[in-house]
Structure formats: C-alpha cells, structure tokens
Amino acid sequence: MKTSLPIILFTLTLTTNTLARNCTPGLNYCGRTLLSIGKYQPQIDQSLADAGVGEADGGADDLFHCVGGSNGVISFLKYCVNGCKDEGSGVSDVCN
C-alpha cells in the first residue's frame, strides 16, 4: 500500500500539469478565458501595466491578443465596457 501512494501522487502531478495550457497564437481572449486555461494572472497584470491601463477586475473583462511562444505571451487589446464573451475553442473571444 505504501508504494501506491507515490504512484498516485505522481499521476496527479502529471494530470495537473497537462490541464494548464497556453493560448493559441493569433486568437483574442477574454482575461477570464485566459485564467481558465492556465496561470495567466501575472501575464495579464504585466500586459495591463505595459499598456498603461488600470485594472478594475483583474483583467477578466479585458480582451487580449495571444502572441504565442512557449509561455503563451499575450498583449492587451481593450477593456470590454459591456463585458467579454468567450466564443469557444478555436475562435477569438469578443467584447459584448
């Protein structure tokens, strides 16, 4: 029984690591969508700071462009005044 615990923990680690993914280069993403696919909060914060934009809701209703690369680099596009809409996998998100 003792040997099964390390195996279970290792499997959980692999599963957790595969759940996080990068954005798809060329697509636009709501901040909320980026947060659901990976640990994007630091990149969202940096992107907003680089654009000189204040943060109202952690970037959740902001629209970002996926530049890509190994870390899924993003750039700020605009704040969605009426909220941001997730258009689904493989399609750019849009402002409402």
Summary of the structure (lengths in Angstrom):
residues: 96
radius of gyration: 16.2
end to end distance: 53.5
largest distance: 55.3
contacts: 264
relative contact order: 0.20
helix: 35%
strand: 22%
